[in-house]
Amino acid sequence: MKPTAWCLQAALLLGAAAGQPPQQAPPQPVFQELRLTVGRSLVVDYPADIARISTSNPEVVDAVAVSLREVLLNAKSQGASTVVIWTKSGERSFYSLTVDLNLDPMQRLLQETFPGLDIRVQGARESVSLVGQVPSQAVAERAAALVTPMAKAVVNNLQVIAPGPEKQILLRVKFAELNRSAANSFGVNLLSTGFANTPGTSGTNQFGLGQQPIEITGSIPGRIEGTASRFTISDALNVFAFRPDLNLAAFIRALQTQHLLQILAEPNLVTTNGKEASFLVGGEFPVPVVQGGASVGAVTIQFKEFGIRLTFQPTLTEHKTIRMFVRPEVSTIDMANAVVFSGFTIPALASRRMETHIELGEGQSFLIAGLLDQRVTESLYRVPGLANIPILGSLFKSRQENKARTELIVMVTPEVTTPQAASQVRPMPPTPREFLTPLAPEKPSPGRARPTQGGKSAGRSR
């Protein structure tokens, strides 16, 4: 080909190429991430007309074109799905959707039920997990039971915080018992060792015999002179008078006694919150018990307690008060009402006990009083006929009157206390004198030998 023709052909080709429009590069796809909750929908506005829509997991997300430029995304279940949208011009958009459970109602319910506690709800496929910290296992179980109807499965990952030391409750109790008793006795016994030639005695026999016998002797003046009468007196009572010339003796019992018994006990008892504690200050006495069954007739010994007993169970409330069950008891051995059985003397018990439920603030006190016991016993003995004689009838009467009054008061004061730190000084009971005095270094006397460095004595100066 000639050069001229080649140049002409190249020019024609360049002109044809210059007349055509330039080719454009294909558009890049758009990627976007979205998050939805189950049961909610989202509308995507598209800038161009939509030609086709595809979803990778229709069970999780359902995509519907409601118009040429609007796509409705419906979250159906928990999971992940990808939605692809094509336009009529060939552009593509990718939407990566993550569908979670709707945990807001559960979280709101837990916050309203357990205010102030760190309880969070997390979703994992078709189950929910509870995480956080709670003060007790009972709270963790209640939180799991609360959200169980709202999810298919609930995993309880709540951590129970280790509780601190239980609070100690100190109960200060004061028992005050006052027992007063008084007795009046009056009686006259007459003894004749030969008065009017008649020996004999006259009395009501109300008072018992003593332990120091007294022997009196009198002579009977009569036809047979010198006949003597002898009496052994075991109880001279309070006043004894004897006229040998009249052969007449009189025994008078006129006695007034008063007794006062005061018991004051101040026991203190410490226990933890909600635990029962008790103590007994007293003792035990044996009681014979007859067995039955194969060992019928056999006698065994059982011990019964007596003394000052206290049982209480405190509980701290949310109102900073102490609710308590208190059961104090005071019992003493009563030999006056003892029973003799098969040669055994079984004493009785005089008991005063009470039970009460009460709620107090720390440091407040309550008083149980009014436990009064008043007893009056009067015994009157008289000789029929002779006791009705004016003036002289008093010699043939005897009377004994006993009065007893017992009053018991119990005062209870609860306090919340804490154990003493190891660095604090331990309180000790006061002692009137020092137990052992420390040994002071002995001071050598001027005339006493002193050891030398060689171990030998240096001698004694004279």
KAPE-V519043 format. One record per residue. N is the residue number from 1. OMEGA is omega in degrees with one decimal (999 if undefined). NEAR is the number of other C-alpha atoms within 12 Angstrom. D_CENTER is the distance of its C-alpha to the mean C-alpha in Angstrom with 2 decimals. Layout:
n:N omega:OMEGA near:NEAR d_center:D_CENTER
n:N omega:OMEGA near:NEAR d_center:D_CENTER
//
This chain:
n:1 omega:-179.8 near:8 d_center:121.67
n:2 omega:-179.1 near:8 d_center:123.23
n:3 omega:-178.5 near:9 d_center:121.17
n:4 omega:179.6 near:10 d_center:121.96
n:5 omega:179.8 near:11 d_center:120.69
n:6 omega:178.7 near:12 d_center:117.49
n:7 omega:179.5 near:13 d_center:116.69
n:8 omega:180.0 near:14 d_center:117.41
n:9 omega:178.5 near:15 d_center:115.06
n:10 omega:179.1 near:14 d_center:112.24
n:11 omega:178.2 near:14 d_center:112.63
n:12 omega:179.9 near:14 d_center:112.44
n:13 omega:178.3 near:14 d_center:109.23
n:14 omega:179.2 near:13 d_center:107.58
n:15 omega:179.6 near:12 d_center:108.63
n:16 omega:179.2 near:12 d_center:107.14
n:17 omega:179.4 near:13 d_center:103.85
n:18 omega:179.8 near:11 d_center:103.69
n:19 omega:-178.8 near:10 d_center:104.11
n:20 omega:176.9 near:10 d_center:101.01
n:21 omega:-179.7 near:8 d_center:97.45
n:22 omega:179.5 near:8 d_center:95.09
n:23 omega:179.8 near:7 d_center:92.45
n:24 omega:177.5 near:6 d_center:88.66
n:25 omega:-179.8 near:6 d_center:85.74
n:26 omega:-179.3 near:10 d_center:83.26
n:27 omega:178.4 near:13 d_center:80.09
n:28 omega:179.1 near:11 d_center:76.85
n:29 omega:-178.8 near:16 d_center:73.95
n:30 omega:177.4 near:18 d_center:70.91
n:31 omega:-179.2 near:17 d_center:67.36
n:32 omega:179.2 near:18 d_center:64.25
n:33 omega:-179.7 near:17 d_center:60.54
n:34 omega:176.7 near:24 d_center:58.53
n:35 omega:178.9 near:27 d_center:54.94
n:36 omega:173.5 near:29 d_center:54.05
n:37 omega:-176.7 near:27 d_center:51.12
n:38 omega:177.6 near:30 d_center:51.38
n:39 omega:179.5 near:20 d_center:52.92
n:40 omega:-176.6 near:22 d_center:54.55
n:41 omega:-179.7 near:24 d_center:58.28
n:42 omega:178.8 near:26 d_center:60.37
n:43 omega:178.6 near:21 d_center:64.03
n:44 omega:176.1 near:28 d_center:66.18
n:45 omega:-176.5 near:19 d_center:69.25
n:46 omega:-176.5 near:25 d_center:72.11
n:47 omega:-178.0 near:19 d_center:75.11
n:48 omega:179.5 near:22 d_center:77.69
n:49 omega:-175.9 near:23 d_center:78.53
n:50 omega:177.6 near:28 d_center:76.46
n:51 omega:-174.7 near:23 d_center:78.36
n:52 omega:179.1 near:26 d_center:75.77
n:53 omega:178.2 near:32 d_center:71.96
n:54 omega:176.0 near:25 d_center:70.12
n:55 omega:-176.6 near:28 d_center:66.42
n:56 omega:-177.6 near:21 d_center:65.18
n:57 omega:-177.6 near:24 d_center:62.21
n:58 omega:179.8 near:23 d_center:62.83
n:59 omega:179.6 near:19 d_center:59.51
n:60 omega:-177.9 near:33 d_center:57.66
n:61 omega:176.0 near:38 d_center:60.01
n:62 omega:-178.6 near:32 d_center:62.80
n:63 omega:-178.0 near:32 d_center:65.62
n:64 omega:176.1 near:27 d_center:67.99
n:65 omega:-178.5 near:26 d_center:70.94
n:66 omega:175.5 near:18 d_center:70.95
n:67 omega:-178.7 near:18 d_center:74.06
n:68 omega:-177.8 near:22 d_center:76.45
n:69 omega:178.2 near:23 d_center:74.18
n:70 omega:179.1 near:24 d_center:70.64
n:71 omega:178.9 near:32 d_center:68.33
n:72 omega:178.8 near:24 d_center:65.12
n:73 omega:-179.7 near:39 d_center:62.35
n:74 omega:177.4 near:32 d_center:59.70
n:75 omega:-174.0 near:34 d_center:56.50
n:76 omega:-179.1 near:28 d_center:55.84
n:77 omega:-178.3 near:27 d_center:53.28
n:78 omega:178.6 near:33 d_center:51.49
n:79 omega:-178.9 near:28 d_center:53.79
n:80 omega:-179.7 near:30 d_center:56.81
n:81 omega:178.0 near:32 d_center:60.42
n:82 omega:179.1 near:30 d_center:63.65
n:83 omega:-179.9 near:36 d_center:66.00
n:84 omega:-179.3 near:32 d_center:69.65
n:85 omega:175.4 near:40 d_center:71.98
n:86 omega:173.6 near:29 d_center:75.78
n:87 omega:178.7 near:23 d_center:78.09
n:88 omega:178.5 near:17 d_center:81.66
n:89 omega:177.5 near:15 d_center:82.89
n:90 omega:178.0 near:17 d_center:81.11
n:91 omega:-179.5 near:24 d_center:78.14
n:92 omega:176.2 near:28 d_center:74.76
n:93 omega:-179.2 near:30 d_center:71.16
n:94 omega:178.3 near:24 d_center:68.11
n:95 omega:176.8 near:29 d_center:64.64
n:96 omega:-174.3 near:26 d_center:61.68
n:97 omega:173.9 near:36 d_center:58.86
n:98 omega:-177.5 near:28 d_center:55.23
n:99 omega:178.7 near:36 d_center:53.28
n:100 omega:174.2 near:30 d_center:49.49
n:101 omega:177.7 near:34 d_center:46.94
n:102 omega:-175.4 near:29 d_center:45.98
n:103 omega:-177.9 near:29 d_center:42.48
n:104 omega:178.1 near:19 d_center:42.30
n:105 omega:178.7 near:17 d_center:40.82
n:106 omega:-179.0 near:31 d_center:38.10
n:107 omega:179.3 near:30 d_center:37.33
n:108 omega:179.5 near:18 d_center:37.33
n:109 omega:179.8 near:21 d_center:35.02
n:110 omega:179.1 near:30 d_center:32.45
n:111 omega:178.5 near:20 d_center:32.63
n:112 omega:-178.9 near:16 d_center:32.17
n:113 omega:-178.5 near:18 d_center:29.26
n:114 omega:-178.9 near:22 d_center:27.42
n:115 omega:177.7 near:15 d_center:28.63
n:116 omega:-179.6 near:14 d_center:28.24
n:117 omega:-179.2 near:24 d_center:27.81
n:118 omega:178.8 near:25 d_center:30.60
n:119 omega:-178.8 near:34 d_center:31.71
n:120 omega:-178.5 near:33 d_center:35.45
n:121 omega:176.4 near:34 d_center:37.71
n:122 omega:-178.7 near:28 d_center:40.65
n:123 omega:177.3 near:28 d_center:43.41
n:124 omega:-175.9 near:21 d_center:45.09
n:125 omega:-175.7 near:23 d_center:47.89
n:126 omega:-179.8 near:22 d_center:46.42
n:127 omega:176.2 near:25 d_center:42.76
n:128 omega:-179.0 near:30 d_center:40.29
n:129 omega:177.4 near:29 d_center:37.80
n:130 omega:179.7 near:35 d_center:34.54
n:131 omega:-179.8 near:25 d_center:33.98
n:132 omega:-177.7 near:23 d_center:31.61
n:133 omega:179.4 near:24 d_center:28.04
n:134 omega:-176.4 near:29 d_center:24.86
n:135 omega:-176.8 near:21 d_center:21.21
n:136 omega:178.5 near:18 d_center:20.12
n:137 omega:178.7 near:19 d_center:21.97
n:138 omega:177.7 near:15 d_center:21.13
n:139 omega:178.8 near:26 d_center:23.02
n:140 omega:179.0 near:31 d_center:25.90
n:141 omega:178.0 near:22 d_center:26.28
n:142 omega:179.0 near:20 d_center:26.31
n:143 omega:178.6 near:38 d_center:28.97
n:144 omega:178.7 near:32 d_center:31.12
n:145 omega:-177.9 near:21 d_center:30.98
n:146 omega:-177.1 near:25 d_center:32.02
n:147 omega:-179.6 near:34 d_center:35.25
n:148 omega:179.1 near:22 d_center:36.19
n:149 omega:-175.3 near:14 d_center:38.46
n:150 omega:179.8 near:22 d_center:40.32
n:151 omega:179.4 near:27 d_center:41.40
n:152 omega:179.5 near:17 d_center:42.86
n:153 omega:-179.4 near:20 d_center:40.46
n:154 omega:176.7 near:29 d_center:37.31
n:155 omega:-176.6 near:26 d_center:36.33
n:156 omega:177.3 near:30 d_center:32.75
n:157 omega:179.9 near:22 d_center:32.98
n:158 omega:-179.3 near:29 d_center:29.93
n:159 omega:179.9 near:23 d_center:28.20
n:160 omega:179.5 near:21 d_center:24.43
n:161 omega:178.1 near:17 d_center:23.49
n:162 omega:-178.3 near:12 d_center:21.47
n:163 omega:176.7 near:13 d_center:18.07
n:164 omega:179.9 near:8 d_center:17.47
n:165 omega:178.5 near:11 d_center:14.88
n:166 omega:178.2 near:18 d_center:11.26
n:167 omega:179.1 near:22 d_center:10.45
n:168 omega:-179.2 near:27 d_center:9.00
n:169 omega:179.0 near:35 d_center:7.49
n:170 omega:179.8 near:30 d_center:9.57
n:171 omega:176.7 near:40 d_center:9.60
n:172 omega:-175.9 near:30 d_center:13.27
n:173 omega:175.3 near:35 d_center:14.44
n:174 omega:174.3 near:31 d_center:18.12
n:175 omega:176.5 near:33 d_center:19.80
n:176 omega:-179.6 near:28 d_center:23.47
n:177 omega:-180.0 near:32 d_center:25.78
n:178 omega:-176.5 near:26 d_center:29.49
n:179 omega:177.4 near:25 d_center:31.90
n:180 omega:176.9 near:25 d_center:35.55
n:181 omega:179.9 near:25 d_center:38.31
n:182 omega:-179.3 near:24 d_center:42.07
n:183 omega:174.9 near:23 d_center:44.95
n:184 omega:-179.7 near:23 d_center:48.66
n:185 omega:175.3 near:29 d_center:51.24
n:186 omega:178.6 near:33 d_center:55.00
n:187 omega:-179.4 near:39 d_center:57.59
n:188 omega:173.5 near:38 d_center:61.19
n:189 omega:-179.7 near:37 d_center:62.91
n:190 omega:-179.5 near:34 d_center:66.71
n:191 omega:179.0 near:35 d_center:68.65
n:192 omega:176.1 near:34 d_center:72.41
n:193 omega:178.8 near:34 d_center:74.19
n:194 omega:179.3 near:31 d_center:77.56
n:195 omega:-177.0 near:26 d_center:77.55
n:196 omega:179.4 near:16 d_center:80.32
n:197 omega:-177.1 near:23 d_center:81.12
n:198 omega:171.7 near:21 d_center:77.84
n:199 omega:179.7 near:26 d_center:74.94
n:200 omega:179.3 near:23 d_center:71.54
n:201 omega:178.4 near:24 d_center:68.02
n:202 omega:179.4 near:27 d_center:66.26
n:203 omega:-178.9 near:31 d_center:62.52
n:204 omega:179.6 near:30 d_center:59.55
n:205 omega:179.2 near:24 d_center:57.85
n:206 omega:-174.3 near:25 d_center:54.43
n:207 omega:-176.1 near:29 d_center:53.47
n:208 omega:-179.8 near:15 d_center:53.11
n:209 omega:179.3 near:15 d_center:55.40
n:210 omega:-178.8 near:14 d_center:54.84
n:211 omega:179.0 near:12 d_center:55.19
n:212 omega:-177.8 near:12 d_center:58.24
n:213 omega:177.3 near:14 d_center:61.37
n:214 omega:-177.6 near:18 d_center:64.24
n:215 omega:177.3 near:16 d_center:67.77
n:216 omega:-177.2 near:26 d_center:70.44
n:217 omega:177.4 near:26 d_center:74.07
n:218 omega:178.4 near:31 d_center:76.61
n:219 omega:-177.4 near:29 d_center:80.25
n:220 omega:175.8 near:27 d_center:81.45
n:221 omega:-179.4 near:22 d_center:84.62
n:222 omega:-178.2 near:14 d_center:86.77
n:223 omega:177.9 near:9 d_center:89.70
n:224 omega:-176.7 near:10 d_center:88.32
n:225 omega:178.3 near:13 d_center:87.54
n:226 omega:177.2 near:14 d_center:85.28
n:227 omega:-174.5 near:18 d_center:82.94
n:228 omega:173.2 near:23 d_center:79.48
n:229 omega:-176.0 near:26 d_center:76.03
n:230 omega:179.7 near:20 d_center:72.91
n:231 omega:174.7 near:24 d_center:69.27
n:232 omega:-176.7 near:20 d_center:66.10
n:233 omega:179.5 near:25 d_center:63.37
n:234 omega:-179.1 near:18 d_center:59.82
n:235 omega:178.8 near:25 d_center:58.07
n:236 omega:-178.6 near:31 d_center:59.85
n:237 omega:-177.3 near:30 d_center:57.06
n:238 omega:-176.5 near:20 d_center:56.90
n:239 omega:179.8 near:19 d_center:60.56
n:240 omega:179.0 near:24 d_center:63.46
n:241 omega:-177.6 near:22 d_center:67.12
n:242 omega:175.4 near:25 d_center:70.23
n:243 omega:179.8 near:20 d_center:73.86
n:244 omega:-179.4 near:22 d_center:76.10
n:245 omega:177.6 near:17 d_center:79.20
n:246 omega:-176.2 near:22 d_center:77.78
n:247 omega:-176.7 near:31 d_center:75.94
n:248 omega:179.1 near:32 d_center:72.91
n:249 omega:179.6 near:31 d_center:69.25
n:250 omega:177.2 near:31 d_center:66.25
n:251 omega:-176.8 near:32 d_center:62.52
n:252 omega:174.4 near:30 d_center:60.25
n:253 omega:176.4 near:31 d_center:56.46
n:254 omega:-171.2 near:23 d_center:55.19
n:255 omega:173.5 near:22 d_center:51.71
n:256 omega:-179.9 near:18 d_center:48.91
n:257 omega:176.3 near:18 d_center:45.52
n:258 omega:-179.0 near:18 d_center:42.37
n:259 omega:177.6 near:17 d_center:39.02
n:260 omega:178.9 near:17 d_center:36.06
n:261 omega:179.8 near:18 d_center:32.69
n:262 omega:179.5 near:18 d_center:29.93
n:263 omega:177.8 near:23 d_center:26.53
n:264 omega:179.1 near:20 d_center:24.19
n:265 omega:-179.8 near:25 d_center:20.98
n:266 omega:178.1 near:22 d_center:18.67
n:267 omega:175.0 near:26 d_center:15.78
n:268 omega:-175.9 near:27 d_center:13.35
n:269 omega:-178.0 near:30 d_center:10.10
n:270 omega:176.1 near:31 d_center:8.58
n:271 omega:179.1 near:31 d_center:5.81
n:272 omega:-176.4 near:26 d_center:5.94
n:273 omega:176.9 near:29 d_center:5.30
n:274 omega:-179.0 near:21 d_center:4.29
n:275 omega:-179.7 near:20 d_center:3.77
n:276 omega:178.3 near:23 d_center:4.26
n:277 omega:-179.7 near:27 d_center:6.23
n:278 omega:174.7 near:25 d_center:9.52
n:279 omega:-179.2 near:26 d_center:12.90
n:280 omega:173.7 near:23 d_center:16.40
n:281 omega:-176.6 near:22 d_center:19.30
n:282 omega:-179.3 near:19 d_center:22.39
n:283 omega:-180.0 near:18 d_center:24.24
n:284 omega:176.8 near:20 d_center:25.72
n:285 omega:-175.8 near:21 d_center:29.10
n:286 omega:177.4 near:20 d_center:31.30
n:287 omega:177.4 near:23 d_center:32.19
n:288 omega:-179.1 near:23 d_center:35.13
n:289 omega:179.0 near:20 d_center:34.75
n:290 omega:-178.4 near:18 d_center:37.86
n:291 omega:176.8 near:14 d_center:37.72
n:292 omega:178.2 near:11 d_center:39.35
n:293 omega:-178.4 near:8 d_center:40.93
n:294 omega:-179.7 near:8 d_center:42.97
n:295 omega:-176.6 near:11 d_center:41.84
n:296 omega:-179.7 near:11 d_center:42.64
n:297 omega:179.3 near:13 d_center:43.28
n:298 omega:-178.1 near:14 d_center:41.43
n:299 omega:175.7 near:18 d_center:39.04
n:300 omega:-177.1 near:16 d_center:35.85
n:301 omega:171.6 near:16 d_center:33.38
n:302 omega:-177.2 near:15 d_center:29.71
n:303 omega:178.0 near:15 d_center:27.39
n:304 omega:-177.8 near:21 d_center:25.29
n:305 omega:174.3 near:25 d_center:22.56
n:306 omega:-179.5 near:28 d_center:22.90
n:307 omega:179.9 near:27 d_center:21.73
n:308 omega:-177.6 near:36 d_center:18.74
n:309 omega:177.2 near:34 d_center:15.47
n:310 omega:175.7 near:39 d_center:12.01
n:311 omega:178.2 near:31 d_center:9.06
n:312 omega:179.9 near:39 d_center:6.00
n:313 omega:-178.1 near:33 d_center:3.08
n:314 omega:176.3 near:38 d_center:3.44
n:315 omega:176.9 near:34 d_center:5.94
n:316 omega:-179.3 near:27 d_center:9.00
n:317 omega:178.1 near:16 d_center:12.22
n:318 omega:-179.8 near:9 d_center:15.71
n:319 omega:-179.9 near:12 d_center:16.94
n:320 omega:174.4 near:15 d_center:15.11
n:321 omega:-178.2 near:22 d_center:13.12
n:322 omega:176.3 near:35 d_center:9.57
n:323 omega:-171.6 near:28 d_center:9.02
n:324 omega:165.8 near:36 d_center:7.19
n:325 omega:-174.5 near:27 d_center:8.09
n:326 omega:178.7 near:35 d_center:9.48
n:327 omega:175.5 near:29 d_center:11.98
n:328 omega:-178.5 near:36 d_center:14.20
n:329 omega:175.3 near:37 d_center:17.39
n:330 omega:-178.7 near:36 d_center:20.58
n:331 omega:178.4 near:28 d_center:23.31
n:332 omega:178.8 near:28 d_center:26.67
n:333 omega:-178.6 near:24 d_center:29.63
n:334 omega:179.6 near:17 d_center:32.34
n:335 omega:179.4 near:14 d_center:35.68
n:336 omega:179.6 near:14 d_center:37.59
n:337 omega:-179.9 near:14 d_center:36.38
n:338 omega:-179.1 near:16 d_center:36.67
n:339 omega:176.6 near:17 d_center:38.36
n:340 omega:-176.4 near:15 d_center:41.13
n:341 omega:178.2 near:14 d_center:41.34
n:342 omega:179.0 near:13 d_center:43.89
n:343 omega:178.7 near:9 d_center:44.17
n:344 omega:174.8 near:17 d_center:40.43
n:345 omega:-177.6 near:18 d_center:38.89
n:346 omega:-178.9 near:25 d_center:35.43
n:347 omega:175.3 near:24 d_center:33.61
n:348 omega:179.4 near:22 d_center:31.61
n:349 omega:171.2 near:25 d_center:28.19
n:350 omega:-171.5 near:22 d_center:27.77
n:351 omega:170.5 near:22 d_center:24.20
n:352 omega:-177.8 near:30 d_center:22.43
n:353 omega:179.3 near:27 d_center:19.12
n:354 omega:176.7 near:24 d_center:17.37
n:355 omega:-179.2 near:18 d_center:14.66
n:356 omega:171.7 near:21 d_center:13.87
n:357 omega:-175.7 near:19 d_center:12.20
n:358 omega:178.4 near:25 d_center:12.68
n:359 omega:-176.0 near:26 d_center:12.64
n:360 omega:169.6 near:27 d_center:13.61
n:361 omega:-178.7 near:25 d_center:14.92
n:362 omega:-179.9 near:27 d_center:14.16
n:363 omega:177.0 near:20 d_center:15.97
n:364 omega:-176.9 near:20 d_center:16.67
n:365 omega:171.5 near:22 d_center:16.55
n:366 omega:-171.9 near:25 d_center:16.93
n:367 omega:174.0 near:23 d_center:19.06
n:368 omega:-175.5 near:30 d_center:19.41
n:369 omega:178.4 near:22 d_center:23.07
n:370 omega:178.1 near:17 d_center:26.18
n:371 omega:-176.2 near:24 d_center:25.48
n:372 omega:176.8 near:18 d_center:29.14
n:373 omega:-179.1 near:21 d_center:31.16
n:374 omega:-178.1 near:19 d_center:34.92
n:375 omega:177.3 near:18 d_center:37.43
n:376 omega:179.6 near:17 d_center:41.19
n:377 omega:-179.2 near:18 d_center:43.39
n:378 omega:179.2 near:18 d_center:47.17
n:379 omega:-178.0 near:21 d_center:49.74
n:380 omega:177.9 near:23 d_center:53.47
n:381 omega:178.9 near:25 d_center:56.28
n:382 omega:175.7 near:27 d_center:59.99
n:383 omega:-176.9 near:24 d_center:63.33
n:384 omega:178.4 near:15 d_center:65.06
n:385 omega:-177.5 near:14 d_center:68.20
n:386 omega:-179.6 near:18 d_center:68.12
n:387 omega:-178.9 near:23 d_center:64.91
n:388 omega:179.6 near:15 d_center:66.79
n:389 omega:178.4 near:15 d_center:69.49
n:390 omega:177.6 near:11 d_center:69.37
n:391 omega:-178.4 near:11 d_center:68.25
n:392 omega:-179.5 near:15 d_center:68.65
n:393 omega:179.1 near:20 d_center:66.14
n:394 omega:178.5 near:27 d_center:63.25
n:395 omega:-177.8 near:30 d_center:64.36
n:396 omega:176.7 near:33 d_center:63.49
n:397 omega:172.5 near:34 d_center:59.97
n:398 omega:-176.0 near:32 d_center:56.62
n:399 omega:176.3 near:29 d_center:53.34
n:400 omega:-176.6 near:27 d_center:49.78
n:401 omega:179.8 near:25 d_center:46.94
n:402 omega:177.5 near:24 d_center:43.27
n:403 omega:179.7 near:25 d_center:40.68
n:404 omega:178.6 near:24 d_center:36.96
n:405 omega:-179.0 near:24 d_center:34.25
n:406 omega:179.0 near:27 d_center:30.56
n:407 omega:-178.3 near:28 d_center:28.06
n:408 omega:178.7 near:35 d_center:24.31
n:409 omega:178.7 near:31 d_center:22.25
n:410 omega:178.1 near:38 d_center:18.50
n:411 omega:-176.2 near:27 d_center:17.40
n:412 omega:178.9 near:38 d_center:13.85
n:413 omega:176.9 near:34 d_center:13.57
n:414 omega:177.2 near:38 d_center:10.62
n:415 omega:174.7 near:33 d_center:11.88
n:416 omega:-176.2 near:29 d_center:11.48
n:417 omega:179.1 near:21 d_center:13.18
n:418 omega:178.6 near:16 d_center:14.95
n:419 omega:-179.3 near:18 d_center:16.39
n:420 omega:180.0 near:11 d_center:19.82
n:421 omega:-177.9 near:8 d_center:22.79
n:422 omega:-178.1 near:7 d_center:25.16
n:423 omega:-178.5 near:7 d_center:27.99
n:424 omega:-179.9 near:8 d_center:26.44
n:425 omega:-179.5 near:8 d_center:27.45
n:426 omega:176.8 near:10 d_center:24.99
n:427 omega:179.3 near:7 d_center:24.69
n:428 omega:177.9 near:6 d_center:26.23
n:429 omega:-179.8 near:7 d_center:26.68
n:430 omega:177.6 near:8 d_center:30.09
n:431 omega:-178.2 near:8 d_center:32.89
n:432 omega:-179.5 near:6 d_center:35.98
n:433 omega:178.4 near:8 d_center:38.33
n:434 omega:-174.2 near:8 d_center:38.54
n:435 omega:177.7 near:8 d_center:37.99
n:436 omega:177.6 near:7 d_center:40.95
n:437 omega:179.4 near:7 d_center:43.41
n:438 omega:-179.4 near:7 d_center:44.59
n:439 omega:178.0 near:7 d_center:48.04
n:440 omega:177.9 near:6 d_center:50.64
n:441 omega:-176.0 near:6 d_center:53.64
n:442 omega:178.3 near:7 d_center:56.49
n:443 omega:-179.1 near:10 d_center:59.47
n:444 omega:177.5 near:11 d_center:62.81
n:445 omega:-177.7 near:10 d_center:65.21
n:446 omega:-176.7 near:11 d_center:68.76
n:447 omega:-176.6 near:12 d_center:70.35
n:448 omega:-178.1 near:15 d_center:67.98
n:449 omega:178.3 near:16 d_center:69.05
n:450 omega:179.9 near:18 d_center:67.49
n:451 omega:177.4 near:13 d_center:67.33
n:452 omega:-179.1 near:10 d_center:69.64
n:453 omega:-179.6 near:8 d_center:69.24
n:454 omega:178.0 near:8 d_center:71.10
n:455 omega:180.0 near:10 d_center:68.64
n:456 omega:179.9 near:10 d_center:71.13
n:457 omega:179.9 near:13 d_center:70.91
n:458 omega:179.4 near:14 d_center:72.95
n:459 omega:-178.0 near:14 d_center:74.02
n:460 omega:-179.0 near:13 d_center:73.63
n:461 omega:180.0 near:11 d_center:75.76
n:462 omega:999 near:7 d_center:77.67
//
